[in-house]
């Protein structure tokens, strides 16, 4: 009845061999998941589409299934459109017959009470409210039940432990071949490309371009696999040159993969389709930001009739929750202003949506005028703090400043002149301290 469920039984003391592809660069994350599963009963692995949540969770499931006397079950929720069937799917995964005379969730709650079992609920983002309700009910009634969930956003219920996945590690641009292969992104690229081109070898001549491909793809596993699949035809240099058209370029996925993971565009469309109208509007407007943004710039872009400042903050928080906007983790003072960014693939998709909605010109105008206000304040700031502090505070907006100046020179000369003047102190500081 439920072909998307799988049962792992604890038949021996040794953990089963991995059923899927080898994990690359996830040793620390795998250890963190296993530790969380020892201490907590609800773990949600969160991250953008294609980052490798399912692969990590399934490997963890295989390794820890022997801890649970009644085994472990796997449920792929992507195949489920109606939250009313979540309870039936979990029951099928654990091979629990449910009485048809009762509500399925009530019957499942009774059935799990004596069990010592682990269940993985994979791809929960489109059913998150239903999954949250079922999880809360089962954990209350089944003291021996442990749930692991993968989703693009957390469930936000009591007892949930969230592990947010970042992209695979990408080495420095000048890394050697050996150094590069110790990073998950390059190791995955190398393995996937050699699988389709037995003559390929990572060498000192091509390692820099491979690193650049992985960097531009933010270490996203799906994107790296699709890029590697294009290399036999285009070569690494050809793929790198065409990454500006990544949504068209990265289309050659595995035939057996879910349809949403066969192209980069499909992966983004799946995530975008789960947004409300206001969330989608906020997502596409933030695409005009270059090199990240802070809350001040986000609030300027997330203003339209009927939306106040707090509603704009809530929309930004929604996009962070949904793994479409990343909170930038950077070294610096504890009181530094938080910064955010769209991953490059998400930004490309959002920019295409912005153009399709006919909103690009308005968003670019808002962006440039917001930068003008930001650097008017920065000009005054420059007279009150040391140059090193000034640069540390305002250099993060350099890419946004360049984008705003480019637009203003074409479309709004008055803003261009004002912005060039107010940002002159930053340009001077950078010329004196180019490092």
C-alpha positions in Angstrom: 0.0 0.0 0.0 2.9 2.4 0.8 5.8 1.7 -1.6 7.7 4.6 -0.1 8.3 2.9 3.2 11.2 0.7 4.3 11.8 -1.4 7.4 15.2 -2.1 9.0 15.2 -4.9 11.5 17.9 -5.4 14.2 18.8 -9.0 13.1 22.4 -8.8 14.1 24.7 -6.9 16.4 26.6 -5.3 13.5 25.2 -2.3 11.6 24.0 -2.9 8.1 26.2 -1.8 5.2 25.3 1.5 3.5 22.6 1.0 0.9 23.2 4.2 -1.0 26.2 6.2 -2.3 29.1 7.0 -0.1 28.9 10.2 2.0 31.5 12.8 1.2 32.5 15.4 3.8 29.8 14.6 6.2 31.8 12.8 8.9 31.3 15.5 11.5 27.6 15.9 10.6 27.0 12.1 10.8 28.6 12.1 14.3 26.4 14.9 15.4 23.3 13.2 14.2 24.2 9.9 15.9 25.0 11.8 19.2 21.6 13.6 19.0 19.8 10.3 18.4 21.3 9.0 21.6 20.1 11.9 23.7 16.9 13.1 22.1 13.7 11.7 20.6 13.0 14.2 17.8 15.8 15.3 15.5 15.1 17.4 12.4 17.9 17.7 9.8 17.2 21.0 8.0 18.7 22.5 4.8 18.0 23.6 1.2 17.0 21.2 -1.4 19.8 19.0 -2.8 22.2 19.6 0.1 22.2 15.9 1.1 19.8 15.7 4.0 18.3 12.4 2.9 21.6 10.7 2.3 22.9 11.7 5.7 19.8 10.7 7.5 19.6 7.3 5.8 23.2 6.5 6.7 22.5 7.5 10.3 19.4 5.3 10.3 21.5 2.3 9.0 24.2 2.8 11.7 21.9 3.2 14.7 19.0 0.8 13.8 20.5 -1.9 16.0 20.0 0.2 19.1 16.3 -0.2 18.8 14.7 -3.5 19.7 11.8 -3.1 17.3 13.8 -1.9 14.4 13.8 1.3 12.3 11.4 2.4 9.6 11.8 4.8 6.7 9.0 6.9 5.1 9.5 9.0 2.0 6.9 11.8 2.5 7.6 13.4 -0.9 5.3 10.8 -2.5 2.5 11.8 -0.1 0.1 14.7 -1.0 -2.4 14.4 1.9 -1.3 14.7 5.5 -4.2 12.5 6.5 -2.1 9.5 5.3 1.0 10.2 7.4 -0.1 7.9 10.2 -0.8 5.0 7.7 2.6 5.5 6.2 4.4 5.3 9.5 2.4 2.2 10.4 3.3 0.5 7.1 7.0 1.4 7.7 6.8 -0.3 11.2 4.6 -3.1 9.9 1.9 -2.2 12.4 -1.6 -3.3 11.5 -4.1 -0.6 12.4 -7.7 -1.2 13.3 -9.9 0.3 10.5 -12.6 1.1 13.0 -10.5 3.8 14.6 -9.0 7.1 13.4 -5.5 6.1 12.0 -3.6 8.4 14.2 -5.4 7.2 17.4 -4.8 3.6 16.3 -1.1 4.4 15.6 -0.7 6.1 19.0 -1.9 3.0 20.7 0.3 0.7 18.6 3.5 2.5 19.3 3.2 2.6 23.1 5.2 -0.6 23.7 7.7 -0.1 20.9 11.4 0.7 21.0 11.8 2.0 17.4 13.3 4.7 15.2 11.4 6.2 12.3 12.9 8.5 9.6 10.3 10.8 8.0 12.0 12.1 4.9 11.1 15.2 2.9 8.6 16.7 5.3 8.6 20.3 4.1 5.3 20.2 2.1 3.5 18.5 5.0 5.2 20.2 7.8 2.0 21.1 9.8 0.7 17.6 9.5 4.1 16.0 10.4 4.4 18.3 13.4 1.0 17.2 14.7 1.6 13.5 14.2 5.1 13.7 15.7 3.8 15.5 18.8 1.1 12.9 19.3 3.4 9.9 18.8 6.1 11.1 21.1 3.6 11.8 23.8 2.2 8.3 23.6 5.3 6.2 22.6 8.1 6.7 25.2 10.3 4.3 23.3 9.8 6.0 19.9 12.5 8.2 18.3 11.8 10.3 15.2 14.3 11.7 12.7 12.9 14.1 10.2 14.4 15.7 7.1 12.9 19.0 5.9 13.7 22.4 4.5 12.2 23.9 7.6 11.9 22.9 11.3 8.7 21.4 12.8 8.9 23.9 15.7 7.4 21.7 18.4 8.6 20.9 21.9 11.6 18.7 22.2 12.8 19.2 18.7 16.6 19.3 18.1 17.4 21.0 14.8 20.6 20.2 12.9 21.0 22.6 10.0 23.3 21.4 7.2 25.7 23.7 5.4 27.1 23.0 2.0 30.1 20.6 1.6 33.4 22.2 2.4 35.2 23.9 -0.5 38.9 24.4 -0.3 40.9 27.6 -0.8 41.4 28.6 -4.4 45.1 27.9 -4.2 44.8 24.4 -2.6 46.8 21.5 -4.0 45.1 18.4 -5.4 45.6 16.5 -2.1 44.3 19.4 -0.1 41.3 19.8 -2.4 40.4 16.1 -2.2 40.2 16.3 1.5 37.2 18.7 1.2 33.8 17.1 0.6 32.7 19.3 -2.4 35.8 18.4 -4.5 35.8 14.8 -3.4 32.2 14.4 -4.5 32.9 16.2 -7.8 35.9 14.0 -8.5 34.0 10.8 -7.7 31.0 11.7 -9.9 33.1 12.8 -12.8 35.3 9.7 -12.8 32.1 7.6 -12.7 31.1 9.0 -16.1 34.6 9.6 -17.6 37.1 7.0 -16.6 39.9 9.1 -18.1 39.4 12.1 -15.8 42.0 12.8 -13.2 42.2 15.8 -10.9 45.5 17.4 -11.5 47.3 20.6 -10.6 46.3 21.9 -14.0 42.5 21.6 -13.5 42.1 21.6 -9.7 41.6 25.4 -9.5 38.7 25.4 -12.0 37.1 22.5 -10.1 37.4 24.4 -6.8 35.8 27.4 -8.5 32.8 25.3 -9.8 32.3 23.9 -6.3 32.5 27.4 -4.7 30.0 28.9 -7.2 27.6 26.1 -6.4 28.0 26.7 -2.6 29.0 23.1 -1.9 25.4 21.9 -2.7 25.7 18.2 -3.4 23.0 18.0 -6.0 24.4 20.9 -8.0 27.9 19.5 -7.8 26.7 16.1 -9.1 24.8 17.7 -12.0 27.9 19.8 -12.9 30.1 16.8 -12.9 27.7 15.0 -15.2 28.1 17.9 -17.7 31.9 17.8 -17.8 32.4 14.9 -20.3 30.6 17.1 -22.9 31.8 20.6 -21.9 34.9 20.0 -19.8 35.4 21.6 -16.4 36.4 24.9 -18.0 33.2 24.9 -20.2 31.0 24.2 -17.2 32.7 27.0 -15.1 32.1 29.5 -18.0 28.4 28.6 -18.2 27.5 28.7 -14.5 25.8 32.0 -15.0 23.2 29.9 -16.8 23.2 27.2 -14.2 19.4 26.6 -14.2 19.6 25.7 -17.8 23.0 24.0 -17.7 22.5 21.6 -14.8 19.8 19.4 -16.1 21.3 15.9 -16.5 20.2 14.1 -13.4 19.8 10.4 -12.7 16.7 8.9 -14.3 15.8 7.1 -11.1 16.1 10.2 -9.0 12.8 11.9 -7.9 11.7 14.4 -10.6 12.4 17.3 -8.3 16.1 16.3 -8.1 16.7 15.6 -11.8 17.4 19.3 -12.6 18.5 22.2 -10.5 15.5 24.2 -11.8 13.2 21.4 -10.6 14.8 21.4 -7.1 14.3 25.2 -6.8 10.8 25.0 -8.2 9.8 22.4 -5.5 11.0 24.8 -2.7 9.5 27.9 -4.3 6.1 26.2 -4.8 5.8 25.8 -1.0 6.0 29.6 -0.4 3.0 31.9 0.2 2.5 34.8 -2.2 4.2 37.2 0.2 7.1 34.9 1.0 7.6 34.4 -2.8 7.6 38.1 -3.3 10.1 38.7 -0.6 12.3 35.9 -1.9 12.5 37.3 -5.4 13.1 40.9 -4.3 16.1 39.9 -2.2 17.7 38.5 -5.3 18.9 42.0 -6.2 21.3 42.0 -3.2 24.9 41.1 -4.1 27.3 39.6 -1.6 24.7 39.4 1.2 22.7 41.9 3.1 21.9 43.1 6.6 18.5 43.7 8.2 18.4 47.4 7.2 18.8 46.6 3.5 16.3 43.7 3.8 13.7 45.9 5.4 14.0 48.4 2.6 13.4 45.8 0.0 10.6 44.1 2.0 8.3 47.1 2.1 5.1 47.3 0.0 1.6 48.5 0.7 0.0 46.6 3.6 3.3 45.4 4.9 5.0 47.0 7.9 8.5 46.6 9.2 7.7 43.7 11.5 5.9 41.9 8.8 9.0 42.3 6.6 11.2 40.9 9.4 8.8 37.9 9.8 9.1 37.2 6.0 12.9 37.2 6.3 12.7 34.8 9.2 10.4 32.6 7.2 12.9 32.4 4.4 15.7 31.6 6.8 13.6 28.8 8.3 12.9 27.5 4.8 16.6 27.4 4.0 16.2 29.8 1.1 18.2 32.6 2.9 21.3 31.7 4.9 22.5 33.4 8.1 26.1 34.2 7.4 28.5 32.8 10.0 31.6 35.1 10.0 34.4 35.7 12.5 34.1 39.1 14.1 33.0 40.9 17.2 30.1 39.4 19.1 28.0 42.6 18.6 28.5 42.6 14.8 25.4 43.2 12.7 24.0 39.8 11.4 24.2 39.3 7.7 22.2 37.1 5.4 22.6 35.8 1.9 20.8 33.8 -0.8 22.9 30.9 -2.0 23.9 31.6 -5.6 21.5 29.0 -7.1 18.6 30.3 -5.1 19.5 33.8 -6.1 19.6 32.9 -9.8 16.2 31.3 -9.5 14.8 34.2 -7.5 16.1 36.7 -10.1 14.4 34.8 -12.9 11.1 34.9 -10.9 11.6 38.7 -10.3 12.0 39.2 -14.0 9.0 37.1 -14.8 6.9 39.1 -12.4 8.0 42.4 -14.1 9.5 43.7 -10.8 13.2 43.9 -11.6 13.4 47.6 -12.2 11.4 48.5 -9.1 13.5 46.2 -6.9 16.8 47.6 -8.3 15.6 51.1 -7.8 14.7 50.4 -4.2 18.0 48.6 -3.7 20.1 51.6 -5.1 18.2 54.2 -3.0 18.5 52.1 0.1 22.3 51.9 -0.5 22.3 55.7 -0.9 20.7 56.1 2.6 23.1 53.5 4.1 26.1 55.3 2.8 24.8 58.8 3.8 24.9 57.4 7.3 28.3 55.8 6.7 29.7 59.2 5.6 28.9 60.7 8.9 30.2 57.5 10.7 33.5 58.0 8.9 34.2 61.1 10.9 33.7 59.5 14.2 35.6 56.2 14.1 39.1 54.9 13.2 39.6 54.0 9.6 40.1 50.3 10.4 36.8 50.2 12.2 35.1 52.1 9.4 36.3 49.5 6.8 35.3 46.6 9.0 31.8 48.0 9.4 31.1 49.0 5.8 33.2 46.9 3.5 30.6 44.0 3.7 28.3 46.2 1.5 30.9 46.6 -1.2 29.3 44.2 -3.7 25.9 45.8 -3.1 27.5 49.2 -3.6 28.9 48.2 -6.9 25.5 46.8 -8.1 23.7 50.0 -7.0 26.2 52.2 -8.7 26.0 50.2 -11.9 22.2 50.5 -11.9 22.1 54.2 -10.9 24.6 55.2 -13.6 22.2 53.8 -16.2 18.9 54.7 -14.7 19.2 57.4 -12.0 22.2 59.8 -12.5 21.3 61.9 -9.4 21.4 58.8 -7.2 24.7 57.7 -8.8 26.4 61.0 -8.1 25.1 61.1 -4.5 26.1 57.5 -3.9 29.6 58.0 -5.4 30.1 60.9 -3.1 28.9 59.3 0.1 30.9 56.1 -0.5 34.1 57.9 -1.4 35.5 57.3 2.1 35.1 53.5 1.6 36.8 53.6 -1.8 39.7 55.7 -0.3 40.1 53.3 2.6 40.2 50.3 0.3 42.8 51.9 -1.9 45.0 52.5 1.1 44.5 49.0 2.5 44.0 46.7 -0.5 44.5 43.6 1.6 
